[in-house]
Amino acid sequence: MIGARARQGAGIGFALVIVAVALNLRAFLTASSPLLGEIRAATGLDFRDAAMLTVLPMLAMGPMSLAGVAVGRWLGERAALLLGLAAIALACASRGFSSAAGLLFGSAALAGLGVGLVQALMPAIIKRAYPVGMGLAMGLYSAALMGGGGLGALGAPWVARRAGDWHAGLAIWALPALAALLAWMLAGRAASAPASAGRMGGGWLPQCLRSRRAWLLALYFGLLNGGYTSLVAWLPPAFAQRGWSNQEAGALLALMTAAQVLAALVMPALARGRRDLRPWLAALLLIQIAGFGGLLAELPAAAGVVVLLGFGLGGGFSLCMVLALDHRPDPAEAGALAAFMQCFGFMIAALAPFATGWVSAMSGGFGAAWVYLAVVALALIPMTACFAPRRYGQATQGLFARGTPSWTGPVPSP
């Protein structure tokens, strides 16, 4: 956890550590997609089974995002984050030694568990370390997270081609995970929280399970991120069917990720100081719909289409995290609510590649998948209207320990 010195002096140095950690939370996930042809040839996986390389990490992230709150209290946030990064590094390194489908699936699940542990703790750490600039700090974290995904998509086929082996394109991501682990260790006692930090009543989880607002956040987050998981799984294969090379298809996914990074940085800054995030979220959903329409029409300007999609998805992810944290002023409580949202949200998002893969198989092409994702984004627009800031306090009443200070709205995100 973050101690008094970190809370008072959190700045560029600690932000760089956060960036180093976040860069490892998606690279392993996007690395497999542009290498799917080689992986399928070596393992005999069909497209539906190959989707498990994306689905399994997302399924693992979900429960661990919830369990990670308890693990952080048991081990301490510093040690728990080290454990999560070590799991990611081990999972990536193991991919350099086996072509067996079962071991690849196991590494995907292990990496997902590590990512889920880190993601469970990071929102509370950021809110505590940057109480004034929480929105901007969360935007930086989200941007780095998505930037890591871009590095995976672009770097994996390049490394595989240079090494002459697709295993190298998957295993190389153990190195940045080890670098982040070292950076977090060097953060040292700045990662220790005061004893009073994070005290909550033990009944918050059952209360969340009975809370309409907690489930609404989880459903919204899951459906919003289903577009990302589907595109990570199917965007390169869809363009490979149109004659694109692995490197070109991976570069397209990396371009989408670059747009996500830009949106994750820009959108919290544009929404800075505004209590109501609903207009911004609705606008980002409309941008997504336009992007999926561009894929459906097979517009020749593929780069412009994926930039639209990346901007809509990246900005939506970043603002959705801020939306959850804004519901509670206390960092530990806000982090617990965000962990619940991520737990079930990631499990919902993990189902999206199955759904889009199924409709694609039934229709004989990826067009039906793009229609499905556009319809989901359209359905999220009326859901967005439910998140009125004046109702945050009422919607989360009773979730945490008695004696929690009452309040009627979010902490404005500077």
Secondary structure, DSSP 4 states (H G I P E B T S, - for coil): ---HHHHHH-SHHHHHHHHHHHTTTTHHHHHSGGGHHHHHHHH---HHHHTHHHHHHHHHHHHHHHHHHHHHHHH-HHHHHHHHHHHHHHHHHHTTS---HHHHHHHHHHHHHHHHHHHHHHHHHHHHH-SSSHHHHHHHHHHHHHHHHHHHHHHHHHHHHHHT-HHHHHHTTHHHHHHHHHHHHHHGGGG---TTTT---TTHHHHHHT-HHHHHHHHHHHHHHHHHHHHHHHHHHHHHTTT--HHHHHHHHHHHHHHHHHHHHHHHHHTTT-S--HHHHHHHHHHHHHHHHHHHTT-S-HHHHHHHHHHHHHHHHHHHHHHHHHT-SSHHHHHHHHHHHHHHHHHHHHHHHHHHHHHHHHHTSSHHHHHHHHHHHHHHHHHHTT--GGGHHHHTTTSS-TTPPP-SSPPP--
